[in-house]
Amino acid sequence: MRNWIIKFGGVISALALMITTLNVNAACTFYAHQPKLPDGAEKLRKF
């Protein structure tokens, strides 16, 4: 298991960063439910 984490850890972290970036730059379609973003995610905003 540890070998798998070492091998694919970079890919998983890059995927998490990409998903967070997409989430910061998008708004929820439902008015009442906008999930709370993690600390530091505001730095990834494009506008």
Beta strands, then each sheet from edge to edge (+ up, - down):
end
